[in-house]
Amino acid sequence: MIKLLSVIALAVSCLLGSSAYAASNETNKTPVVAEVSSAEKTVQTVCAACHAPDGNSVITLNPKLAGQHSDYLLKQLTNFKAGTRANPVMMPMVANLTPEDMKNLADYFSSQNINLAKAKSNGAGSLGEKIYRGGISATGVPACASCHGANGAGLPKQFPRLAAQHSDYTLAQLRTFRTGERANAPMMMAIAAKMTDAEMQAVSDYMQGLH
């Protein structure tokens, strides 16, 4: 009888322990759910108008954010907030975001699937492909692929994804690197300073078709 009571007591103890563990697990999950909801709310109320809810902007002068590296997105948001990347539209948007808000937004857009696209005219054998894969030796412009990868996938924490990005947006950024209006990437400023508008247009178009 005593042995039976001991077994029952052990079973009850295990059951209570399992319940407590489950409750603890649910409690630990709550902040994650809240973070996702917070990011989605910010996307819907602030970001979606320009970048679309899934980060696939239909406005070609606004970048696609879907599938971009989280570290890169976070760096850009941080730069906007600090003023090291000047942009009259984005700077007010991030003014009230906390570091945690920015991290959550970066993770949200990074997890979305980017919509692929096609180049308008710079396909295989084009000037755009030659610049992307081989650079411009006459002016010392390095191959874009050397940093951004053969397929434009980029490298997390270092170089952004360029594949399928709107060519209009990429061209605009290259131009602002050249003028110094965008000054948060010294390497790109030095490269863009050596490029003509025609070269920028060609490689931007080619990258739009990468995937």
C-alpha positions as CSV (number, residue, x, y, z in Angstrom):
1,M,0.0,0.0,0.0
2,I,2.8,2.4,0.9
3,K,4.6,1.5,-2.3
4,L,1.4,2.3,-4.3
5,L,1.0,5.6,-2.6
6,S,4.6,6.5,-3.4
7,V,4.0,5.8,-7.1
8,I,0.9,7.9,-7.2
9,A,2.7,10.8,-5.5
10,L,5.5,10.6,-8.0
11,A,3.1,10.6,-10.9
12,V,1.3,13.7,-9.5
13,S,4.6,15.4,-9.0
14,C,5.7,14.8,-12.6
15,L,2.3,16.0,-13.9
16,L,2.5,19.2,-12.0
17,G,6.1,19.7,-13.1
18,S,5.1,19.2,-16.7
19,S,2.3,21.7,-16.4
20,A,4.6,24.3,-14.8
21,Y,7.1,23.7,-17.6
22,A,4.5,24.2,-20.3
23,A,3.2,27.3,-18.6
24,S,6.7,28.6,-18.4
25,N,7.2,27.9,-22.1
26,E,4.1,29.7,-23.0
27,T,5.2,32.7,-20.9
28,N,8.6,32.7,-22.7
29,K,6.9,32.7,-26.1
30,T,4.8,35.7,-25.4
31,P,7.5,38.4,-26.0
32,V,8.3,36.9,-29.4
33,V,4.7,37.0,-30.5
34,A,4.5,40.6,-29.2
35,E,7.6,41.5,-31.2
36,V,6.3,40.1,-34.4
37,S,2.9,41.9,-33.9
38,S,4.7,45.1,-33.1
39,A,6.8,44.9,-36.3
40,E,3.8,44.0,-38.5
41,K,1.9,47.0,-37.0
42,T,4.7,49.4,-37.8
43,V,4.9,47.9,-41.3
44,Q,1.2,48.4,-41.9
45,T,1.0,51.9,-40.5
46,V,4.4,53.3,-41.6
47,C,6.3,51.2,-44.1
48,A,3.7,49.7,-46.4
49,A,2.8,52.9,-48.2
50,C,6.2,53.1,-49.8
51,H,7.6,49.6,-49.6
52,A,4.4,47.4,-49.6
53,P,3.4,45.1,-46.7
54,D,5.7,42.3,-47.9
55,G,8.6,44.6,-48.8
56,N,8.1,44.3,-52.6
57,S,7.7,47.9,-53.5
58,V,5.8,48.6,-56.7
59,I,7.2,52.2,-56.8
60,T,10.5,51.7,-58.6
61,L,12.3,54.6,-56.9
62,N,11.6,52.9,-53.5
63,P,13.7,49.8,-52.8
64,K,12.5,46.3,-52.4
65,L,13.2,45.3,-48.8
66,A,12.0,41.7,-49.0
67,G,14.7,39.2,-48.7
68,Q,17.4,41.8,-47.9
69,H,19.9,40.8,-45.3
70,S,18.7,41.8,-41.8
71,D,22.1,43.1,-40.8
72,Y,22.1,45.4,-43.8
73,L,18.6,46.7,-43.2
74,L,19.4,47.4,-39.5
75,K,22.5,49.3,-40.5
76,Q,20.5,51.5,-42.9
77,L,17.8,52.2,-40.3
78,T,20.5,53.0,-37.7
79,N,22.2,55.3,-40.2
80,F,19.0,57.1,-41.1
81,K,18.3,57.7,-37.4
82,A,21.9,58.9,-36.7
83,G,21.8,61.1,-39.8
84,T,24.9,59.4,-41.4
85,R,22.6,58.5,-44.3
86,A,20.8,61.6,-45.2
87,N,17.3,61.1,-46.5
88,P,14.4,63.6,-46.0
89,V,11.8,60.9,-46.1
90,M,13.3,58.2,-44.1
91,M,14.9,60.2,-41.3
92,P,11.5,61.4,-39.8
93,M,10.2,57.8,-40.2
94,V,12.8,56.3,-38.0
95,A,13.1,59.2,-35.5
96,N,10.9,57.5,-32.9
97,L,12.0,53.9,-33.5
98,T,14.0,52.2,-30.7
99,P,16.9,49.9,-31.5
100,E,14.6,46.9,-30.8
101,D,12.0,48.3,-33.2
102,M,14.5,48.6,-35.9
103,K,15.9,45.1,-35.3
104,N,12.3,43.7,-35.5
105,L,11.6,45.5,-38.7
106,A,14.9,44.4,-40.3
107,D,14.1,40.8,-39.3
108,Y,10.5,41.1,-40.7
109,F,11.5,42.3,-44.1
110,S,14.4,39.9,-44.3
111,S,12.0,37.0,-43.9
112,Q,9.8,38.0,-46.8
113,N,10.3,36.6,-50.3
114,I,11.5,39.0,-52.9
115,N,9.6,39.2,-56.2
116,L,12.0,38.4,-59.1
117,A,12.3,40.7,-62.1
118,K,13.8,40.9,-65.5
119,A,16.4,43.3,-67.0
120,K,14.9,45.7,-69.6
121,S,17.8,45.3,-72.1
122,N,20.9,44.3,-70.3
123,G,21.0,40.6,-70.5
124,A,23.8,38.1,-71.4
125,G,26.7,39.8,-73.2
126,S,25.5,43.3,-72.4
127,L,27.5,46.2,-71.0
128,G,25.7,45.7,-67.7
129,E,26.8,42.1,-67.5
130,K,30.4,43.0,-68.4
131,I,30.5,45.6,-65.6
132,Y,28.9,43.4,-63.1
133,R,31.1,40.4,-63.8
134,G,34.4,42.1,-64.9
135,G,34.3,45.7,-63.8
136,I,35.8,48.5,-65.9
137,S,39.5,48.1,-66.2
138,A,40.1,51.4,-67.9
139,T,38.9,53.4,-64.9
140,G,39.6,50.9,-62.1
141,V,36.0,50.0,-61.4
142,P,36.0,46.5,-59.7
143,A,33.5,43.8,-60.7
144,C,30.3,44.1,-58.7
145,A,30.2,40.3,-58.4
146,S,33.4,40.4,-56.3
147,C,31.5,41.8,-53.4
148,H,27.8,41.1,-54.2
149,G,28.2,37.6,-55.5
150,A,27.8,36.0,-58.9
151,N,24.0,36.0,-58.6
152,G,23.7,39.3,-56.6
153,A,22.9,37.5,-53.3
154,G,25.3,39.7,-51.4
155,L,27.0,38.7,-48.1
156,P,25.3,39.1,-44.7
157,K,26.8,41.8,-42.4
158,Q,28.9,43.1,-45.3
159,F,27.3,43.6,-48.7
160,P,23.6,43.9,-49.6
161,R,21.6,41.7,-51.9
162,L,21.2,43.4,-55.3
163,A,19.4,40.7,-57.3
164,A,15.9,41.7,-58.5
165,Q,16.3,45.2,-57.0
166,H,14.5,48.0,-59.0
167,S,17.0,49.4,-61.5
168,D,15.6,52.9,-61.0
169,Y,16.4,52.7,-57.3
170,T,19.9,51.3,-57.8
171,L,20.7,53.9,-60.4
172,A,19.6,56.7,-58.0
173,Q,21.8,55.3,-55.3
174,L,24.8,55.1,-57.5
175,R,24.3,58.7,-58.5
176,T,24.0,59.9,-54.9
177,F,27.1,57.9,-54.0
178,R,28.9,59.8,-56.8
179,T,27.8,63.2,-55.6
180,G,28.4,62.4,-52.0
181,E,24.7,63.0,-51.1
182,R,24.8,59.4,-49.7
183,A,27.9,59.1,-47.7
184,N,27.5,55.9,-45.5
185,A,29.5,53.6,-47.8
186,P,33.0,55.0,-48.6
187,M,33.8,52.1,-50.9
188,M,30.7,52.7,-53.0
189,M,31.4,56.4,-53.2
190,A,34.9,55.7,-54.6
191,I,33.5,53.3,-57.1
192,A,30.6,55.5,-58.3
193,A,32.9,58.4,-58.7
194,K,34.6,56.5,-61.6
195,M,31.3,55.6,-63.4
196,T,29.4,57.4,-66.1
197,D,25.6,57.6,-66.2
198,A,25.5,55.1,-69.0
199,E,27.6,52.6,-67.1
200,M,25.4,53.0,-64.0
201,Q,22.2,52.6,-66.0
202,A,23.5,49.4,-67.7
203,V,24.7,47.6,-64.5
204,S,21.6,48.7,-62.6
205,D,19.4,47.2,-65.3
206,Y,21.4,44.0,-65.3
207,M,21.2,43.5,-61.6
208,Q,17.4,43.9,-61.8
209,G,17.3,40.7,-63.8
210,L,19.6,38.7,-61.5
211,H,18.1,35.9,-59.3
